[in-house]
Amino acid sequence: MKRIAIFAHYDAAGEVKPYILTYLKALRAHCDAIAFVSTATLPEHQLAKVRDFCATATLRENVGLDFCMWQAALGSLDLSDADELLLANSSVFGPVFPLGPIFEQMSRRECDFWGMTDSYEIAWHLQSYFLLFKRAAFTSERFKTFFRGVLPYRDKDQVIRSYELGLTRFLEEGGLVPAAFVPMAAWVKSESGKRKLRARRRNATAFYPMELLHAGMPLVKVQLLRDNPGKVRLKPVLRTMGELGYDLTQIQY
């Protein structure tokens, strides 16, 4: 199994913070190579921090967010003998659970591409902070067409609607099968409960972080701990992360 990752990074302060290195180290243990792309203004001593874990480290203009970073790296990567392609970004803390068993479990799942979580916000889709494409997906004309068409939008909402939501829908319409490691309805038993959950059109990482952690989700969104958009109790989240062995001193924004 040869797995290649592209890691999209941004930091307003022009830093590679410790939590990024923790995440990259964990990814490198399960990826044959990582291409690091950042739209932050990183001086060389900051960029040098990632070179122990990443095969390449490049800087780009800050347009198009993650999708333009992934697009740029895809144009230079040789994926001819790769089995899986991972697209990840710097918007999460973790992992708080080992990634190996997750990769193994999902490699056996009957799907063509998968994300850690899904969301019903706006419309159902896989969330784009962690997306893995099996060979049938990333070699498909559908995948190539999508990334050839990515434009350097500056508006985050436009990127979310066109690309985060659009990618799942576009690939699925082409016959490729999506899956989520922890589906949003995984902790809801009744069908009526599942319907209510879908109707709320919520982002699970913002509104249900404890449910996700209890279900084995290994990553916690930076936005959750920094902005708390779902107005949830954060103390249990932080306590659980610490109990699972995550160094809470790394939580920096």
N, C-alpha and C positions, 0 to 999 in steps of 0.2 A: 504494500500500500504506500504510494508516494503522494504526500499531501503538501501542497504549496499554499502559502498564505500571503495576502496583501493586507497590511495594517495601515489604516488611515488615521493620522494624528493631527490634532490641533490643540494649541495652548495659548491663551491670550497673553500670558506673561513671557512667552518665548522660552519655555522650559520643557525638559523631559522629566516629569515628576516621578518619584519612586514607585508609585502604583503602576505606572506604565511599564517600568522595567520588570516588576513582579509579574505582570500579565504577559509580557513578551517572553519571559523565561518559561512560564508555564506553557505557552503556545509552542515555543521552540522544541520542547520535549516531545511534541507530537506532530511537528511539521518538519519536512525535510529542508525547507527554506522559507524565510519570511522577507518580503519586500516592504520596507518601511517608507511611507510617503507622508510628508507633513506640509501643511500650509501655514504653520507658525513661522515666525522669524527666529530661527534657531541658530545661535552662534555655533561654531565648530565644536567647542567643548561640550555643548549640549547634545549635538548630533552624534558625537563620538560615543555617548553612553549606550546607544542602541546597537553598536557595531558587533558586540559580542554575541548578539542574538539574531541579527538580521544580515542576510546576504547582501542587501543593498539598502542604502538610506539616501533619499533624495528630498529636495524641497520644491514646492510648487507655489504658484500664485494662489491666493485665497479666494477662489471662485469655484462654484459647483459643489462645494462640500465633499462628503465622502465619495460620491459617485464619480466626480471628475478625477479624484485621486485614484480610485480603483481603475477607472478608464485608462488613465495615463500609464499605470503599471501594467495593465493587461496588454498594452501595445508593445511592451518590451520583454515580456516573459515568454520563455519557452515552456509550454505546457504539453508538449507532444507525448511525453511519457508519464504525465501526472494522472493519478486516479481521482484525486479530489482537490478542489479549489476552495479555500476559505477566504471570505471577505470579512474583516473585523475592523473595529475602530476603538478610539480612546475614550469612549463615553461611558465606560463601566469600570467599577472596582471589582477585583477578584483575581482568580477564582477562589471561592470558598469551599468548593468541592473539587476533587480531582477531575480533570478533563478526559483522561484516558477512557474510563468506562463509558462516558457519554459518546465519544467518537465511535467506540466499538459497538455500542447499542444502536446508534443511528446508522452505522454502515450496514447493519443487517436489516434495518427498517425498509419496507418496500416504498421508497420514495426516490425522487430524482434530485431534490434539493430540500434543505431544511434550515430552520432557524431555531434559536433557543426558545423563543416565545412568539406567540402570535398576538394580534390586537384586533379589536372591533372598532377602534376609533376611526371615524369616517366610513371605512369599509374594512372587511376582513383582509388581513395581510400578514405576512411574516415580517417581524421587525428587523431592520437592516443593520443593527449594530453587530450582529453575528450571523452570517449566512454561509452555509456550506453547500457547494454544488458538486454532485457526483459527475463522473465523466460524461454520462449521457446528456447532462444539462449544460456543462460549460463548453462542450464541443458542438452543441446544437446551433443551427443557424438562428434560432429564436434568441438565444443568449447573445450571440455575436451581433445580431441586428439591434438588440436593445442597447448594448453598450456603445455601438457605433453612433447611436442617436442621442447619447447623453450630451446636453448642452450646459455651458457654464453659468447656470442661474446663480444669482446672488441672494435671492429671497428663499429663506429656509422653508417656508410653507409651500412654495412652489416645488422645491426639491422633494419634499415629503409626498405631496400629491402626485407629482409626475413620475417619480422614481421609486420611492419606498413602497407606495401602494401599487404603482404601475408595474414594477418588476414581477411581483407575485402573480398579478392578473395576466400579464403578457405571457409569461412562461406557462402558466396553467392553461391558457387558451390555446397554446401550442402543443398541448398534450403531455406536458411535464407535470409530475406529481409532487406537490409540496407537503411538508410535514413540520410540526413544531415539537421540539423535545419536551417542553412543558406546555401543552395547549392551555389556553385561558380557562377552559371549562373543566380542566382535569380534576379540580378539587370540588366540583359540583356534581352531586349524584343524580338528582332528579332532572327529568327533561324540562319541567317547568322552570327550575332553577337555571338551567342552561339557556333557555329562551330569554329569561330576564337578564342574564348576564350579557347576552348578545345585544339585547335591546338597549342597554345602557351605553354601548359604544365606547367603552373605556379602554385605556391603555393599562394592561396588567402591571407593568413595571412601575407605574406611578400610583396605582390604586390598591394593588394586592401584593406588596412585596413579601409579606410574611407567608402568604399562601404559596408563593413561588419558591421561597427558601425551603419550606416544608416539603415541597414536591421535588426538591433536588436541583433547582435552578442555581448555577454556580456564580452568577454575576449579578451585581447590584448597580443600578444606573447612578451615575454621578448626579444627574438632574434631580433624582429623588432626594438624595441627602443634601444637596445644595439649595434647591428651590421648593421641594416638597409640593409639587403641583396638585397632588391628590389629597393634601392635608391629612395624611395618615400619621400614626404614632411612630416616630423614628427610633425611640429608645429601644424597643424590642428588636428592631432591625440591626442596630449597632451591637446590641448585646449578643444576638445570635451570630453575627459575623465574628465577633471576638471569641465566642465559645467554640466556633469552628476553626479557630486558629489564625484568622486573618489579623494582620498587624494594623490596628486602627490608627496608628500614627501616620499611616500612608494616606489617610483620607484628607486630601488637600484639593482645593478648587483653583 
